[in-house]
């Protein structure tokens, strides 16, 4: 397993000269300080207040938290996301609130657990004098529908000074097409599963090319143009990628590192669904969509997913390189996350829309000038991004936000702002350090011991030995939901 090596700032003390002697010795003092051991992770090199002029907000689509290398996947190649991780703070316990694209993106852009608020993150910065731009998918867009059409989806135009779509051919890209649950492999353009078709989520395409025709490449290219145009800031640029959301399309060279024969699929257990309530069972299951008939194609799904992730990662790297070239890293906060996770055969589930761990846990990396680098296990929610950006940029936080600023955790990685995270689908999830509790409207529930059962195979909700724990978590959930 790849483990992220924590890199910390060296602690350098500033000495104000009060006499000629101190001035003469200042150089030797600083040299000795630079050779001293680095500080504890919780110490801040300097206060970032007043230094953060710009924000680059990068959002992936359907990215499982476990897949980037910096989160422990030893097979998936994500060198640029990993580079960002080394330059910032990796949140190991970050959770989305909505479990499909629309609700999740509305949630973090308004900092509301459910539904819209009165002002979006980008709108608030725009009203405060920032250049605010969207490139690609930030609010919900139909993928592939709005991508093929080049349309705005459910975008909120009041959020942006300018907005730019990144169209592409998606499943209609000429090349090697596969619809894996139907076991179809062809180069023909006719008859491909695409917008609103029932099997579109199992489509991959690999083709000869450099990827410049792909939506995510276009998003990175346009973002680079905007960084150059607005380098004097202040700016809020939101770059929204559509990969690894289906269809998983990328040039052949991104598939080559992932021979399907080498792919590992999630553990399957006989009777795994027997103790999951009806409302907790995902509607996209191997037995229903047909992919259980083709075990090798489940491996091909993983290979295609990895290829899409690595292609997206390269676009992240292009933007980070431009930030460095323009000399903007010392004044720009970079935030990378995903709208939610994704099932790739876990419990025989595919896609999302439930509140199990593979869907609700998301990657979150924040690289903020003046803040120490490392990792944090503190629980955070995507609704926290809005108030965090406000504090980092020294802007007033609007009333009515549900999130909490993460600046205390950015300063001290052992700090905590909440005891757990909420997520919503057909049920409501309350995720704490040791437990995952899910409550459904029909009074059924799920309870998992996340220390001993991180794969969530044994539902303890109806076990009398865990009734006290269940009652305590139920009370905590009710308290958290009160007022929301």
N, C-alpha and C positions, 0 to 999 in steps of 0.2 A: 504494500500500500504506500502511495506517495504521501508523505507528511510534509506540510508546509513548515519550513524552517522560519521560526519567528525572528524577525529582524527588528531591532530596537534602535531608537535614536541614542546617540551618545549625549550625555548630559554635560553641557558646557556652562559654566557660571560666568556671568559678566561682572567685571570689577570696575567700579567707577574710580578713576584716578583722583586722588586727593593731594598727591605730591609728586615731585619729579621721580622719587624712588619707585613709587608704584608704577609710574609710566614705564620706567626702564625695565621693570620686572614683569610687565603685563604679558609680553610675548612668551616668556618661559612658563608663566602660570597657565596660559591657555594650552600650551603644548602638553603640560602635565595633565591637565583636565581631559584633553582629548584621548590620552592613553589610559584614563581611569576606566573601571568597569562600567558597562551601560546601566541605566537606571532600571528599576522595576517597571513592568509593562504599564502599570497604572499611572506613572508619572508623565506629565506633559512637558514637552520641551519648551513650548511657549504658547500663550493664549492665541487662538486663531481669530478672535473677535477683531473685526476691522480688516482682516487679511483676505477673507473669502469674498471675492467680487463676482465670481462666476460659478455656475453649476452645469456640469454635463451629466445628464440623467440617461442611463442606458438600460433599456428594458428588453429582455429576451422573452420568448413565448413558449410555454410548455416545457421549461427546463427543470428537470429533476434536480433537487439540491445535491444529491449524491454523485452526480455525473462529472462536474468539473474536477480536474486533477487536484486542485487545492482543497476539495472536499473529500478526497480519498479514493477516487476512481483511478486505479493504476493503469487502465487501458485507454480511456478516452484522452485524446490529445487536445489540451486547452492551454497552450503556453501563454497566451496573452491575458486571459482571465487570471491565470496563476501569477503572472507578472503584476497585475493590479493588486492581487491579494497580498503580495510581498510588500507593496507600497501602501497598504492601508490596513483596515480592520476587517477581519472575516467574522461574520456573525454565524455561529453554528446552530443557533436556535431561532431562526427567523421564520415567520408563518404568515401566509396570505389570509385574507378575510373572505374573499369570494373564491369559489373553486372552479369557475369557468371565466372566460376572458372578460365579458362585459361587467359583471358584478365586481370582480377583483380590480379592474382598472378604474372603474368609477370610485371604488372604495379608497384606493391609495391616492387618487388625484384630488378627492374631496376630503380625505381623512375622516371618513364616516364608515362605520361598520356595515351599514346597509343603506342604500339609496343615496341621493345627492344632497349636498349641502348648498350653501349660498355662493361659495367662491371656490375655484379650483386653485391648485398650487401654481400653475403657470399664470393664471389670471391675476393672482395676488402679486406675483413678482412683476408682471407687466404693469399693473396699476402702481407699482412702487418704482417705476422708471427702468425696469429691465427690458432688454430685448428678449422676447419669449418666442421660441420656435419649436414646432413639431416636425420631425422627419420620420416618415414611416408610421408604424402602428403604436399609438399610445392609448387612446380610448379604443373601444372595441371596433374591430373591422372583421368582416367575414373573410376567413382564409379557407379557400382561395378566392371566393367571389369578388370581394372589393379589391383584392390585389390584381386580379386579371383585368378588372374594369378600371382600375386606377382611381377609385372613388373614396370618399372620406369616411364611410362607415358611420359610426355613432359619435363622431368627433364633436367637441364643444368649441366652436370657433372663437368664442369670447376669451378662450384661454391663451390665444396665440397672437403675436404680432404678425407672424407669417407661418404658413404650414405647407408641407410638401409631401406628396404621396410617392411611393416607390413601386410602380407596377412591374408585373412579370408574367410570364406564360404559365408558371406553376406546372401542373401535371401535363400540360400541352407542350412543354419543352421537348424538342426533338432529342431522342436518345433512347437509352434502355429503360423502358417502363416496366414496372411490376405492380400488380395488385395482389398483395401477398395472401390475403385471406381467401381469394379465389384461385390462387396459384396460376396467375396469368403473367406471362413474360413476353414482351413484344417490343418492336421498334415502331409499330404502326401508330399513327396519330389518331386514327378513328377509334371510337368506342372507349376512350379513357374515362375513368371515374374522376369527376371534377365537382364543380359547385353544386351543393345540395344533393349529391348522389350518395347512396347509402354506404358505399364501400370506399369512399375517398380517403378515409383515415388510415388505410393500409397501403397507400400508394407511395412508391419511391421512383425517382428518375435519376440515373447517372448518365453523364454525357460528356463529350469532348468540348472543352472550352476553358476560359480563364475565370469564369464566374461573374464577369462584369455585366452580364445581362440579368443577373439575379436581383430580386428586390433588396436583399440585405447589403449587397455590394453597392447598390445605388444609394441606399440610406447612408452608408459610411461615406461615400463620395460627396454627397450633398452636405453632410455634417461637417466634413473637412472644409468645404467651401465656406460654410457659415462661420466656422472658427476663424478662418482667415479674414473674413469681412468684418467680424465683430470682436476681433482680438483685444480691442481697447475696452470692451465691456461697458457696463456689466451685462452678462447674458445668462439666460436659462435655456439651454438647448436639450430637448428630449429626443433621443434617437431610439426608435422602436423597431427591433428586428422581428421577423416573422418565423424564423427558424429557432428551434427544431420542430415547430408546429407542422403538421402534415400539410401538403405532400412533402416528403423529405427529398428535396431536389438539390443536387450539388454536382459539380464537375467530378469526373471519374477519379481524379487524384485524391479526392477527399474520402472516397470509398476504399481506396487501396490499402490503407493501414488497418482495415477492419475486415479481414476474411470472415465470412459468416460462420465458417466451421469453428472458429476460435471463440465465438461469442458464448457467454454464460447467461442463461435465462434465470429468472427468479425461482426460488424454491417453491415447489408445489406439494401440498399435503392433501391426502385423501380426506374428504369430508370437511375441508377448510371452511366452506360456506355454511355449514350446518348451524353454527352458533352466531351467525350474523343476522340481525333482524332484516326483514324484507326491505325496509326503507334504506338499509345500509348496503344492499347488494347493487353493485354497479350494473347498469343496463347494457353496457358493452362488455360481454364476457366471451371467452374463447368458445364455449359450447354453443353460443347463439350466433356469433359472427363468422364461424367456420374456420378460424385459424387453428383450432385444436386438431383439425384434420391434417395439418402440415407443420409438424414440429420444427422442421428445418427453417420454415418461413418465419417462425417466431425469432429464431436467431438472426434471420435476415432483417427483421424489423429493428433489432438492436443495432446491427451494423449500419443500417440507413440512418437511424437516430444519431449514432455517434458521428457519422459523416456530416450530417446537418449541423451538429453542435460544433464540430471542428471548423466548418466553413464559417459559421457565425462568429466563432472565436477570432478568426483571421480579420474580420471586419472590426471587431473591438480593437485589435492591435493596430490597425491602420489609423484609427482615431486617436489612440493613445500616443502613437508616434507623432502625429501632427501637434497634439498638445505640447509634447516635449520640444518639437522643432520651433514652435512659436514662443516658447518660454512661458507658457501659461500654467504650468503645474503648481507654481508657488502661490497662485491666486485662484485656483479652480478646484472645487470639490467635485470628485467623480463618484457617482453612485451606480452600481451595477446590481440588477436583480432580475427576477422573472415574475410574471403575473401569478403563476401557480406551478405546481409540479405536474407529474404525468404518470399514469400507469402503463407499464409495458409487460403485462402478464402477471403482475403481483395479484395473488388470490384469483387468478385467471381473469383479472380486470384489465381493461384497456381504456385509454383516454383519462378522463377526470370526472368532475361533478359529484364526487363524494368527499367525505372528510377523513379519509384514512391518511396515514403519515406520508405516503409517497406523493400525495396530491397537495397537502396543505403546507408542507415544509418547502421553503424556497431558498435559493442562494441569495445572499446579500453581502456585498462588499462596499465599504466606504473608504475612499482615499481622500483625506482631508489635510491640507497643509497645517502644520503646527500640532498635529495630533499623533500620538504614538501608534506604532504598528503592532499587529499581533492578532489574537483571536479572542472571542468572547463567547461564553456559554449562556449569557443573559438572554432571557426571552424577550423578543421584540416582534412587532407586528408591522405590516406594510403601511398601516394607517399612521405610523410614527414618522414616516418620511417627511410629510408636509411640515409639522412643527419643528423637526430637526433642521430642515433647510432654512426656516425662518430664523432660528437662533444662530445658525452658522453665518448667515448673511446680515445679522443684526437688524432684522425686520420685525415689526410687531406681529405677533401671532394672532390671526383672526379668531373671534369667538366661535364656539360651536364645533371645534374640531374634536374628534374622538381619540386621536393619537397623543403620544407623549414624546417630547424631544429626547433623542438618543445622545445628545451632547454629553451628559454625565457618563455614559458608557464609553463614548469616544475618548474621554479624558482618563477614565479609570475602567479598565476592562473587567474588573471584578464587581463594578457597580451594577445595580439592578433597578429598573423602573417599574416592573410589574412581575407578578408571580406566575403568570401563564399567558397563553394566547388563545384568542377566539377565532373560529372559522365557521363558515355557514354554507350549507347546501340543503339537502332534504332534512338534515339534522344539524345540530349545533355541537361543535367540538370545543372542549376545554382541555388544552394541552399544558401540563405542568412538567416539572423536572422529572418526576418519576412515573406519571400517569397520563394516559390518554382516555378521557371520558367523553362519550358521545351520547347525546340525548335526542330522541325523536318525538315528533308531535303525537304519536300513538302510544306514548309512555314506554316504548321499548328503549333499550340503551345498549351501549358497548363500553367495556372497561378493560384496559390493557396495562399490564405492568411493563413499562417501557425500558426498565433496567434489565429485566430478565426475558422479555419477549418483544424486542424492538421490531420484529416482523409482524406483530399483531396477529398471531395465529390462535390465541386462546382468549376468548371473551369471558371475563370474570364477572360480568354484570349480574348474573343470576346465581353466583356462588355465595352462599350464606357467610362464608368466611371473610368475604370482602365487603359485606353490607355497610360496615361503618365507614370504610374508605369511600364507597360509592356515595353514601349520604353526605359526607363532607365535601366531596367534589361537586355534587349536585347543588349544595348550598353556596359554594363558591361561585359556581356558574350563574345561579340566580342573582347573586349579588352583583356580579360583573354586568349582567344584562340589564339590571335595574337602571332605568333612565335612558337606555339606548333603544 
